[in-house]
Amino acid sequence: MTVPVTFDELFDPDFLTALSRWSLNARRVSAGGRHGERLSRDLGSGIEFKDYRPYSAGDDLRAIDWNLYRRLGKVFVRLFEVEEDLPIYLMPDVSSSMFHRDSGPPSVVTALRSTLALAAVGLNHHDAAGLFPFSDRLEVRFKPRSGHAQIMMFARSLAQLAEASGRSQTRLVTSLERLASLNLRRGLLVIVSDFFDPGGTEALREALRPIRHRLLFVQLVRRSDAEPTLQGDVRLTDCESGEAADLTITPKVLARYRAAYAKFNEELAEIARRRHAHLLKIDVEGDLIEQLSQLFNQGGYRI
């Protein structure tokens, strides 16, 4: 099978340069990370003064405000804003359906390029990005790492995923269950997929319940998903399971399909709305940079 996307295509200077004007804007991040540009929920030995609190045994004596002690006769310690990184957990779908092609590029090309783009945006601003590809299971390629130099490593890992295609089914629900068990620091979870899990949207809704990360859904679509052009007697074969079904495509069958597809999209949008997540639709046959720009209003995506 031809490799759908190579390292050189992913690590394209023009593509990466186009991303440099974008940023992820998080008001606060959870504590426990590396030094970064985000304000942590913790108060500690940072740079910008925030508040006072009474001294407790074990506090750093260097934090005591002795001027305040001389005036009030009470011991207080100074608290400062702590700046830490935002952990970004990227979950690209690399199941068999992503590699399938009837016409145009396979969806995995856009999946991997979208993943690299969002990782690069974070890494450009001292955040940390980790790679968690999934198909029939979740793989922990690497947990979040920070530094601009990690962009090249990210591109190499994604190119390796492009080479490793085999028959595997989409198991987003079980992959999310696995992710929830990893007890990762709260951050931004980015899921890049067509979201066609066999369990349906209700199973997806339940699998997201224990997930405490902020969410970004990148839904990969094709024009033919909404408007298939099939006619007459056909045999449809599931590219993941291999199961086949013989159908006669009539206007009535097409109408039922369109209604089911519209319902699926409505339910996915409702899940995103209830979780205060952004749902970004990406046409795999369209210009990726132009479509990603919809996410970064005035250069920044507010989380």
C-alpha positions in Angstrom: 0.0 0.0 0.0 1.3 3.5 -0.8 2.1 5.6 2.3 -0.5 8.4 2.3 1.7 11.0 3.8 5.4 11.3 4.5 7.6 13.1 7.0 8.6 15.7 4.4 5.0 16.4 3.6 4.1 16.8 7.2 7.2 18.8 8.2 6.6 21.3 5.4 8.2 24.7 6.1 5.4 26.7 4.4 2.7 24.7 6.3 4.4 25.2 9.7 5.1 28.9 9.0 1.4 29.4 8.4 0.7 28.1 11.9 3.0 30.5 13.7 0.5 33.3 13.9 -2.0 31.2 15.9 -2.1 30.5 19.6 -4.1 28.7 22.3 -5.4 31.0 24.9 -6.1 29.3 28.2 -7.0 31.6 31.2 -5.7 29.1 33.7 -4.2 25.6 33.7 -4.2 22.9 36.4 -1.1 22.7 38.6 1.7 20.1 38.3 3.2 20.9 35.0 6.4 22.6 33.7 7.1 26.3 33.6 5.2 27.8 30.7 3.1 30.8 29.7 -0.2 30.0 31.4 -1.4 31.0 34.9 -1.7 28.0 37.1 -4.6 27.4 39.5 -1.9 27.1 42.2 -0.3 30.1 43.9 3.4 29.7 44.8 6.8 31.2 44.1 6.1 32.9 40.8 6.8 36.4 39.6 3.5 38.4 39.8 2.3 39.0 43.3 -1.3 37.8 44.0 -2.2 37.7 47.7 -1.3 37.0 51.3 -2.2 34.2 53.6 -1.3 33.5 57.3 2.0 31.6 57.8 1.7 27.8 58.4 4.4 25.5 59.7 6.5 24.3 56.8 6.0 27.4 54.6 9.1 28.8 53.0 10.6 31.4 55.3 11.7 33.5 52.3 8.0 34.1 51.5 7.3 35.9 54.8 6.6 39.6 54.5 8.7 41.0 57.3 7.5 44.5 56.7 4.0 43.4 57.3 5.1 41.6 60.4 6.7 44.8 61.8 3.5 46.8 61.2 0.9 44.2 62.4 2.8 41.8 64.5 1.4 38.9 62.5 3.2 36.6 60.1 1.9 36.4 56.6 3.5 34.8 53.5 3.3 36.3 50.0 1.6 34.4 47.2 2.5 34.7 43.5 1.0 33.6 40.3 2.7 30.5 39.0 3.0 30.1 35.2 2.8 26.6 33.8 2.3 24.8 30.5 -1.0 23.7 29.1 -0.9 19.9 28.4 -2.4 19.1 25.0 -3.5 15.4 24.4 -3.9 14.7 20.7 -6.0 11.6 19.7 -5.9 11.1 15.9 -8.0 8.3 14.5 -5.8 5.8 12.6 -8.3 3.0 12.0 -8.7 1.3 8.6 -11.5 3.7 7.5 -9.0 6.6 7.7 -6.8 4.9 5.1 -9.7 4.0 2.8 -9.9 5.9 -0.5 -12.5 5.9 -3.3 -11.5 9.2 -4.8 -9.3 12.0 -3.4 -6.8 11.6 -0.5 -7.6 9.2 2.3 -8.8 10.9 5.5 -5.7 9.9 7.4 -3.7 12.6 5.5 -5.9 15.4 6.9 -6.1 13.6 10.3 -2.3 13.6 10.7 -1.7 17.1 9.3 -4.5 18.5 11.6 -2.8 16.7 14.6 0.6 18.1 13.7 -0.9 21.6 13.2 -2.5 21.7 16.6 0.5 20.2 18.3 2.8 22.8 16.7 0.5 25.7 17.7 0.9 24.6 21.4 4.6 23.8 21.2 5.3 27.2 19.6 4.0 28.8 22.8 5.8 26.6 25.3 2.9 24.3 25.9 3.3 20.5 26.1 1.9 18.1 23.5 1.4 14.3 23.7 0.4 11.8 21.1 -2.4 9.2 21.8 -3.4 7.6 18.4 -6.3 5.2 18.5 -8.0 2.6 16.3 -9.2 -0.6 18.0 -7.2 0.5 21.1 -5.5 3.6 22.4 -1.7 3.8 22.1 0.4 6.1 24.3 3.1 7.1 21.8 4.4 9.7 24.2 3.0 11.8 27.0 3.1 15.6 26.8 6.5 17.1 26.1 7.3 20.8 25.6 9.7 22.7 23.4 9.7 23.9 19.9 12.2 21.1 18.9 9.5 18.5 19.6 7.6 19.5 16.4 10.0 17.5 14.3 9.7 14.5 16.6 5.9 14.8 16.4 6.1 14.8 12.6 8.3 11.7 12.6 5.9 9.8 14.9 2.9 10.8 12.7 4.7 9.7 9.6 5.3 6.3 11.2 1.6 6.0 12.0 0.9 6.6 8.3 3.2 3.7 7.4 1.6 1.3 9.9 -1.9 0.9 8.4 -3.6 -2.5 8.8 -7.1 -3.8 9.4 -8.3 -2.2 12.6 -11.7 -0.9 13.7 -12.7 2.4 15.1 -13.0 2.0 18.9 -13.2 5.6 20.1 -15.4 4.7 23.1 -13.0 2.0 24.5 -10.0 4.3 23.7 -11.6 7.1 25.8 -12.1 4.7 28.6 -8.4 3.8 28.5 -7.5 7.5 28.4 -9.6 8.2 31.5 -7.7 5.5 33.4 -4.3 7.2 32.7 -5.0 9.9 35.3 -3.4 12.6 33.2 -3.2 16.3 34.4 -6.1 18.3 33.2 -5.6 19.9 29.9 -6.9 20.1 26.3 -8.0 16.8 24.7 -8.2 17.0 20.9 -10.0 14.2 19.1 -9.4 14.0 15.4 -11.8 11.5 13.8 -14.9 11.0 11.7 -16.5 9.8 15.0 -18.1 6.8 13.4 -17.9 4.5 16.4 -19.9 1.3 16.3 -21.4 2.2 19.7 -23.0 5.3 18.3 -23.3 8.8 19.9 -24.9 7.6 23.1 -21.9 5.4 23.9 -19.6 8.3 23.1 -21.6 10.5 25.5 -21.1 8.0 28.3 -17.4 7.4 27.6 -16.8 11.2 27.9 -18.4 11.4 31.3 -15.2 10.6 33.3 -13.1 12.8 31.0 -12.2 16.0 32.9 -10.2 17.7 30.1 -11.4 20.5 28.0 -12.4 19.1 24.7 -11.9 20.0 21.0 -13.6 17.8 18.4 -12.1 17.8 14.9 -14.6 16.0 12.7 -13.3 14.8 9.4 -16.0 14.9 6.7 -16.4 14.4 2.9 -19.0 15.8 0.6 -20.0 12.3 -0.3 -20.8 11.5 3.4 -23.8 13.8 3.2 -24.6 13.3 -0.5 -23.6 9.8 -1.7 -23.8 9.2 -5.4 -24.5 5.5 -5.4 -27.4 4.2 -7.5 -29.0 0.8 -8.4 -27.9 -2.5 -7.0 -24.7 -2.4 -5.0 -22.7 -4.4 -2.5 -21.4 -2.3 0.3 -18.4 -3.7 2.2 -17.3 -2.4 5.6 -13.6 -1.5 5.2 -12.9 -2.2 8.8 -14.9 -5.3 9.7 -15.1 -6.8 6.2 -18.9 -7.4 6.5 -20.9 -6.9 3.3 -24.5 -6.0 2.5 -26.4 -6.1 -0.8 -28.7 -3.1 -1.3 -30.8 -1.5 -4.0 -30.3 2.2 -3.8 -33.5 4.0 -4.4 -34.6 7.6 -3.7 -36.3 6.4 -0.5 -33.2 4.6 0.7 -31.1 7.7 0.0 -33.6 9.9 2.0 -33.4 7.5 5.0 -29.6 7.6 4.8 -29.5 11.5 4.7 -31.9 11.7 7.7 -29.7 9.2 9.7 -26.5 11.2 8.8 -28.1 14.5 9.7 -29.2 13.0 13.0 -25.7 11.7 13.8 -24.3 15.2 13.2 -27.0 16.8 15.4 -26.2 14.4 18.2 -22.5 15.0 17.9 -23.0 18.8 18.0 -25.2 18.4 21.1 -22.5 16.4 22.9 -20.0 19.1 22.1 -22.5 21.8 23.2 -23.2 20.1 26.6 -19.4 19.6 27.2 -18.6 23.3 26.2 -16.4 21.8 23.5 -15.7 23.3 20.1 -16.7 21.1 17.1 -14.6 21.9 14.0 -15.6 20.2 10.8 -12.8 19.7 8.4 -13.5 18.7 4.7 -10.6 16.3 3.9 -10.7 17.5 0.3 -10.5 21.2 1.2 -7.6 23.5 2.2 -6.6 22.6 5.7 -5.0 25.9 6.7 -8.1 27.9 5.6 -10.4 25.6 7.5 -8.2 25.5 10.7 -8.2 29.3 10.6 -11.9 29.2 11.6 -10.8 28.0 15.0 -8.4 30.8 15.7 -10.5 33.9 15.8 -8.2 36.9 15.6 -5.2 34.6 15.9 -6.2 32.8 19.1 -8.4 29.9 20.2 -9.8 30.6 23.7 -10.1 27.5 25.9 
